Amino acid sequence: MIPLGSLFIAAAILPALSVSGCVTTPDAGATETETVSAYLARAEPDAGPDDVRSTFSDLNGDGTFEAILYLSGRAYCGSGGCTLLVLTPEAGRYRPITRMSVSRLPVRQLDSETHGWHDLGVTVGGGGMAASEAWMRFDGNVYPANPSTQPAVREGAAGVVLLAPQGLIGPSPQRTGAGHPAPPS
């Protein structure tokens, strides 16, 4: 498990890589790696550079960082929200873990874990639905595809903001939950 301080530092530095972040493996002899941009060109060709928000975090404690991508272009959004991808590095390429629909920002990595992966708090709302934070728990293979069908995150659940609306982006992740104030609205 990576110490929480390391997560803060990595989450503060890695978003600066934007969509040019590379897949890395613990093997020092790793050869060619795929960038997030290359993944998008291969798997999501409709995503333009202004349509993608990205961050990186080690969601499963294996020492490599998963990519969390929020796709907000026309092809990826509807009245209920936009598309959120969770990708994991595998054999020098990104492999999709989950493609979530109707997602909104902010997205949080919760301190709680299910099947060895951090739970995610994904904002849902719109399309006639009141805004809330869905509790996305890994089932051993994937996170749920539709946040609007999941239970709400427990009151006071601690976590780190991975992706925030434009006005909330700062130099480092924001702690929320028990003993940590929520980001301003």
NUDREN-615544 format. One record per residue: residue number from 1; chain; x, y, z of N, C-alpha, C in turn. Coordinates in steps of 0.001 Angstrom, whole numbers, m for minus. Layout:
<pts>
PT    k  c     n.xx     n.yy     n.zz    ca.xx    ca.yy    ca.zz     c.xx     c.yy     c.zz
PT  NUM  A        X        Y        Z        X        Y        Z        X        Y        Z
...
</pts>
This chain:
<pts>
PT    k  c     n.xx     n.yy     n.zz    ca.xx    ca.yy    ca.zz     c.xx     c.yy     c.zz
PT    1  A      848    m1179        0        0        0        0      886     1231        0
PT    2  A      609     2154     m867     1367     3392     m949      929     4301      194
PT    3  A     1873     4900      934     1505     5822     2007      672     6973     1449
PT    4  A     m269     7446     2249    m1179     8494     1813     m427     9735     1350
PT    5  A      684    10077     2010     1481    11230     1585     1994    11068      168
PT    6  A     2379     9841     m194     2844     9582    m1562     1718     9751    m2561
PT    7  A      501     9348    m2158     m657     9514    m3031     m901    10987    m3296
PT    8  A     m799    11822    m2256     m988    13261    m2438       41    13825    m3414
PT    9  A     1298    13449    m3236     2352    13959    m4101     2135    13492    m5531
PT   10  A     1865    12203    m5699     1660    11664    m7048      441    12289    m7698
PT   11  A     m647    12428    m6960    m1862    13001    m7538    m1658    14474    m7872
PT   12  A     m766    15148    m7153     m493    16549    m7453      390    16693    m8687
PT   13  A     1337    15772    m8864     2280    15862    m9972     1724    15239   m11243
PT   14  A     1137    14060   m11149      719    13327   m12338     m342    14015   m13180
PT   15  A    m1325    14750   m12601    m2272    15416   m13485    m1603    16414   m14417
PT   16  A     m444    16914   m14039      266    17842   m14916      673    17148   m16219
PT   17  A      752    15828   m16192     1062    15085   m17406     m111    15070   m18365
PT   18  A    m1301    15421   m17854    m2535    15434   m18635    m2695    14122   m19363
PT   19  A    m3098    14176   m20611    m3354    12936   m21328    m2101    12353   m21951
PT   20  A     m937    12892   m21643      287    12324   m22192      931    11334   m21229
PT   21  A      269    11043   m20085      824    10119   m19115     1061     8746   m19711
PT   22  A     2129     8095   m19284     2489     6783   m19821     2125     5690   m18840
PT   23  A     1889     4503   m19360     1748     3314   m18547     3147     2934   m18088
PT   24  A     3292     2694   m16815     4569     2212   m16315     4324      935   m15542
PT   25  A     5305       95   m15486     5200    m1146   m14736     6327    m1174   m13727
PT   26  A     6214    m1991   m12672     7286    m2054   m11688     8560    m2643   m12271
PT   27  A     8482    m3342   m13391     9643    m3963   m14014    10534    m2889   m14634
PT   28  A    11751    m2769   m14138    12670    m1752   m14649    13032    m2004   m16104
PT   29  A    12843    m3231   m16593    13177    m3564   m17963    12019    m3358   m18929
PT   30  A    10980    m2662   m18515     9818    m2449   m19387    10261    m1729   m20649
PT   31  A     9708    m2139   m21759    10074    m1531   m23034     9049     m468   m23402
PT   32  A     8401     m632   m24526     7449      357   m25024     6230      459   m24104
PT   33  A     5760     1677   m23888     4567     1889   m23079     3568     2726   m23857
PT   34  A     2321     2633   m23463     1251     3368   m24128      913     4617   m23316
PT   35  A      715     5723   m23979      263     6935   m23311    m1251     6935   m23269
PT   36  A    m1797     7776   m22404    m3253     7939   m22369    m3724     8461   m23719
PT   37  A    m2967     9362   m24327    m3329     9872   m25656    m3414     8745   m26676
PT   38  A    m2455     7817   m26632    m2472     6686   m27568    m3679     5788   m27297
PT   39  A    m4004     5569   m26019    m5195     4777   m25688    m6441     5439   m26268
PT   40  A    m6559     6743   m26062    m7740     7459   m26559    m7831     7394   m28077
PT   41  A    m6711     7548   m28761    m6712     7467   m30221    m7150     6080   m30686
PT   42  A    m6752     5064   m29942    m7085     3678   m30291    m8516     3319   m29926
PT   43  A    m8963     3702   m28724   m10238     3216   m28200   m11363     4248   m28181
PT   44  A   m11024     5520   m28160   m12031     6586   m28064   m11692     7684   m29063
PT   45  A   m11735     7394   m30362   m11281     8364   m31366   m12107     9650   m31428
PT   46  A   m13315     9644   m30876   m14135    10854   m30886   m13750    11853   m29792
PT   47  A   m12881    11457   m28879   m12481    12324   m27772   m11414    13310   m28237
PT   48  A   m11773    14584   m28257   m10812    15628   m28594   m10013    16023   m27368
PT   49  A    m8924    16757   m27545    m8072    17122   m26404    m8791    17960   m25347
PT   50  A    m9795    18738   m25758   m10533    19549   m24786   m11652    18765   m24115
PT   51  A   m11878    17530   m24547   m12964    16704   m24020   m12518    15796   m22885
PT   52  A   m11236    15795   m22542   m10693    14809   m21604   m10078    15490   m20398
PT   53  A   m10500    15059   m19216    m9845    15419   m17953    m9283    14128   m17407
PT   54  A    m8058    14135   m16928    m7451    12895   m16452    m6691    13093   m15161
PT   55  A    m6563    12008   m14439    m5721    11954   m13255    m5266    10509   m13103
PT   56  A    m4342    10278   m12187    m3772     8954   m11990    m3721     8663   m10503
PT   57  A    m4051     7433   m10130    m3988     7020    m8736    m3843     5500    m8679
PT   58  A    m3143     5011    m7696    m3007     3566    m7507    m4243     3083    m6759
PT   59  A    m5265     2710    m7492    m6539     2326    m6887    m6498      955    m6220
PT   60  A    m5595       72    m6675    m5577    m1293    m6144    m4312    m1633    m5345
PT   61  A    m3471     m661    m5068    m2309     m873    m4208    m1223    m1755    m4793
PT   62  A    m1167    m1877    m6131     m155    m2738    m6744     1114    m1989    m7140
PT   63  A     1171     m699    m6837     2361       81    m7147     2335      751    m8505
PT   64  A     1304      519    m9307     1156     1215   m10586     m106     2069   m10519
PT   65  A     m107     3125   m11292    m1209     4067   m11252    m2235     3780   m12331
PT   66  A    m3482     3660   m11911    m4585     3581   m12860    m4855     4987   m13387
PT   67  A    m5411     5058   m14590    m5813     6332   m15178    m7319     6474   m14997
PT   68  A    m7745     7643   m14538    m9161     7945   m14392    m9434     9088   m15355
PT   69  A   m10287     8850   m16346   m10544     9818   m17413   m12002    10224   m17417
PT   70  A   m12237    11515   m17471   m13591    12058   m17583   m13728    12607   m18991
PT   71  A   m14617    12000   m19783   m14825    12397   m21171   m16079    13252   m21254
PT   72  A   m15918    14501   m21696   m17039    15437   m21654   m17457    15985   m23012
PT   73  A   m17008    15391   m24098   m17424    15840   m25423   m18855    15412   m25730
PT   74  A   m19401    15951   m26804   m20779    15644   m27200   m21063    14149   m27290
PT   75  A   m20123    13410   m27799   m20320    11968   m27964   m20362    11224   m26628
PT   76  A   m19984    11895   m25541   m19835    11225   m24257   m20775    11723   m23169
PT   77  A   m21616    12704   m23460   m22472    13282   m22424   m23940    13268   m22830
PT   78  A   m24787    13247   m21823   m26222    13377   m21989   m26757    14220   m20854
PT   79  A   m28059    14254   m20687   m28653    15099   m19644   m28275    14627   m18244
PT   80  A   m27919    13358   m18073   m27570    12839   m16761   m26098    12946   m16411
PT   81  A   m25252    13290   m17368   m23823    13408   m17088   m22987    12900   m18242
PT   82  A   m21722    12639   m17959   m20755    12260   m18995   m20125    10908   m18672
PT   83  A   m19156    10505   m19468   m18515     9197   m19353   m17258     9285   m18495
PT   84  A   m17099     8322   m17593   m15914     8205   m16749   m15279     6843   m17036
PT   85  A   m13994     6847   m17367   m13264     5606   m17629   m12259     5361   m16518
PT   86  A   m12125     4116   m16115   m11060     3693   m15211   m10241     2677   m16000
PT   87  A    m8956     2993   m16182    m8055     2149   m16977    m6919     1661   m16098
PT   88  A    m6489      435   m16326    m5352      m92   m15583    m4250     m488   m16559
PT   89  A    m2994     m240   m16184    m1897     m642   m17063    m1705    m2152   m17012
PT   90  A    m1566    m2741   m18184    m1367    m4181   m18269     m587    m4493   m19542
PT   91  A      532    m5129   m19408     1368    m5521   m20545     1682    m4339   m21467
PT   92  A     2009    m3185   m20864     2416    m2025   m21645     1297    m1242   m22300
PT   93  A       43    m1591   m22018    m1112     m877   m22588    m2131     m644   m21486
PT   94  A    m3022      272   m21739    m4126      465   m20807    m5260     m478   m21164
PT   95  A    m5821    m1097   m20131    m6989    m1964   m20281    m8138    m1334   m19510
PT   96  A    m9297    m1173   m20145   m10423     m573   m19416   m10931    m1510   m18320
PT   97  A   m11091     m951   m17140   m11707    m1658   m16019   m13208    m1375   m16046
PT   98  A   m13553     m126   m16260   m14962      271   m16253   m15174     1490   m17120
PT   99  A   m16322     1518   m17740   m16814     2686   m18473   m18130     3055   m17802
PT  100  A   m18132     4171   m17072   m19325     4608   m16348   m20060     5674   m17143
PT  101  A   m21357     5542   m17181   m22192     6560   m17818   m22673     7542   m16749
PT  102  A   m23395     8520   m17157   m24068     9526   m16304   m23258     9958   m15086
PT  103  A   m21995    10242   m15292   m21112    10687   m14212   m20944    12198   m14269
PT  104  A   m20759    12769   m13112   m20484    14198   m12987   m19293    14381   m12057
PT  105  A   m18741    15563   m12063   m17628    15892   m11169   m18185    16570    m9927
PT  106  A   m17528    16410    m8785   m16239    15764    m8561   m16339    14241    m8468
PT  107  A   m15168    13604    m8652   m14983    12166    m8449   m13969    12027    m7321
PT  108  A   m14302    11188    m6335   m13393    10994    m5197   m12913     9558    m5103
PT  109  A   m11691     9389    m4638   m11185     8086    m4218   m11447     8006    m2731
PT  110  A   m12287     7076    m2323   m12635     6941     m913   m11564     6129     m188
PT  111  A   m11464     6334     1117   m10502     5578     1912   m10900     4106     2007
PT  112  A   m12189     3808     1891   m12669     2423     1980   m12285     1643      729
PT  113  A   m12186      321      874   m11823     m566     m237   m12792    m1739     m301
PT  114  A   m12983    m2252    m1514   m13771    m3459    m1736   m12983    m4340    m2704
PT  115  A   m12766    m5591    m2344   m11987    m6538    m3156   m10618    m5974    m3535
PT  116  A    m9982    m5231    m2604    m8634    m4731    m2817    m8518    m3461    m3637
PT  117  A    m9631    m2898    m4076    m9623    m1648    m4839   m10338     m570    m4029
PT  118  A    m9808      654    m4098   m10483     1769    m3432   m11862     1976    m4026
PT  119  A   m12816     2256    m3149   m14141     2646    m3599   m14040     4045    m4186
PT  120  A   m14939     4364    m5098   m14991     5691    m5698   m16302     6356    m5324
PT  121  A   m16259     7651    m5142   m17460     8457    m4964   m17655     9253    m6244
PT  122  A   m18716     8954    m6979   m18974     9593    m8271   m20257    10411    m8154
PT  123  A   m20174    11677    m8490   m21332    12558    m8414   m22312    12214    m9529
PT  124  A   m23583    12150    m9169   m24657    11912   m10133   m25707    12996    m9939
PT  125  A   m26502    13229   m10972   m27567    14224   m10914   m27876    14701   m12314
PT  126  A   m28907    15474   m12449   m29317    15939   m13771   m30334    14997   m14364
PT  127  A   m30927    15396   m15451   m31948    14569   m16072   m33120    14332   m15138
PT  128  A   m33379    15292   m14242   m34472    15166   m13282   m34069    14534   m11961
PT  129  A   m32818    14119   m11828   m32336    13472   m10600   m31604    14491    m9729
PT  130  A   m31882    14473    m8422   m31176    15359    m7495   m29715    14927    m7386
PT  131  A   m28828    15886    m7201   m27395    15598    m7101   m27092    14804    m5829
PT  132  A   m26241    13790    m5974   m25764    12996    m4842   m24434    12358    m5242
PT  133  A   m23816    11681    m4298   m22549    10997    m4563   m22782     9494    m4492
PT  134  A   m22580     8815    m5625   m22785     7364    m5694   m21562     6627    m5175
PT  135  A   m21799     5552    m4441   m20750     4731    m3839   m20436     3599    m4807
PT  136  A   m19329     3721    m5515   m18929     2768    m6549   m17928     1784    m5957
PT  137  A   m18364      529    m5767   m17527     m504    m5164   m17112    m1520    m6221
PT  138  A   m15837    m1843    m6229   m15270    m2817    m7163   m15806    m4199    m6796
PT  139  A   m16251    m4976    m7790   m16843    m6287    m7503   m15862    m7455    m7680
PT  140  A   m14588    m7144    m7864   m13588    m8173    m8115   m13142    m8172    m9571
PT  141  A   m13967    m7574   m10447   m13650    m7464   m11873   m13794    m6045   m12405
PT  142  A   m14858    m5369   m12010   m15171    m4033   m12528   m15849    m3191   m11457
PT  143  A   m15896    m1892   m11710   m16773    m1001   m10963   m18118     m997   m11701
PT  144  A   m19213     m674   m11031   m20504     m620   m11728   m20467      383   m12882
PT  145  A   m21234      113   m13926   m21252      960   m15119   m22184     2159   m14981
PT  146  A   m23167     2079   m14107   m24140     3168   m13978   m24187     3663   m12531
PT  147  A   m23551     4801   m12250   m23539     5315   m10879   m24926     5638   m10327
PT  148  A   m25875     5969   m11178   m27203     6363   m10681   m27971     5190   m10074
PT  149  A   m27499     3960   m10264   m28171     2798    m9680   m27509     2330    m8384
PT  150  A   m26478     3035    m7936   m25718     2628    m6755   m26171     3411    m5522
PT  151  A   m25926     2845    m4322   m26290     3569    m3101   m25425     4816    m2934
PT  152  A   m25907     5717    m2102   m25166     6949    m1815   m23982     6647     m896
PT  153  A   m22921     7433    m1045   m21759     7335     m165   m22214     7681     1252
PT  154  A   m21678     6925     2217   m22010     7175     3621   m21629     8596     4031
PT  155  A   m22443     9207     4838   m22166    10542     5375   m20818    10522     6099
PT  156  A   m19958    11478     5798   m18661    11595     6455   m17580    10673     5918
PT  157  A   m17859     9941     4837   m16849     9040     4270   m15642     9858     3794
PT  158  A   m14472     9484     4266   m13249    10214     3926   m12734     9783     2562
PT  159  A   m12099    10712     1871   m11525    10404      577   m10761    11580       22
PT  160  A   m10212    11381    m1165    m9426    12388    m1863   m10135    12728    m3166
PT  161  A   m10282    14014    m3458   m10865    14432    m4724    m9850    14172    m5837
PT  162  A   m10234    13316    m6798    m9358    13007    m7928    m9602    13952    m9095
PT  163  A   m10855    14189    m9408   m11239    15080   m10498   m12309    16017    m9973
PT  164  A   m12116    17301   m10188   m13054    18299    m9675   m13524    19186   m10817
PT  165  A   m14682    19835   m10634   m15093    20824   m11633   m14028    21904   m11753
PT  166  A   m13982    22571   m12882   m12931    23564   m13174   m12624    24485   m12010
PT  167  A   m13599    25040   m11353   m13373    26013   m10290   m12736    25440    m9045
PT  168  A   m12683    24098    m8922   m12162    23487    m7701   m10780    22887    m7871
PT  169  A   m10177    23029    m9026    m8869    22424    m9243    m7816    23215    m8500
PT  170  A    m7008    22511    m7748    m5951    23147    m6981    m4655    22395    m7171
PT  171  A    m3615    22790    m6445    m2310    22176    m6624    m2218    20751    m6072
PT  172  A    m3137    20363    m5191    m3081    19011    m4640    m4493    18524    m4366
PT  173  A    m4669    17193    m4226    m5993    16654    m3950    m6535    17203    m2644
PT  174  A    m7831    17313    m2576    m8488    17823    m1385    m9012    16660     m560
PT  175  A    m8705    16657      730    m9224    15635     1632   m10624    16040     2038
PT  176  A   m11534    15074     2038   m12889    15326     2502   m13312    14184     3402
PT  177  A   m14355    14407     4144   m14878    13367     5025   m14557    13700     6462
PT  178  A   m14484    12677     7296   m14287    12853     8729   m13072    13735     9004
PT  179  A   m13305    14899     9598   m12217    15802     9954   m11691    16632     8796
PT  180  A   m12275    16497     7615   m11823    17239     6457   m13013    17969     5843
PT  181  A   m12913    19274     5642   m14037    19984     5063   m14264    19576     3612
PT  182  A   m15506    19660     3170   m15842    19386     1777   m15365    20540      920
PT  183  A   m15092    20297     m350   m14703    21390    m1248   m15845    22390    m1337
PT  184  A   m15528    23683    m1594   m16591    24667    m1718   m17479    24352    m2917
PT  185  A   m18744    24741    m2819   m19692    24490    m3924   m19736    25640    m4867
</pts>
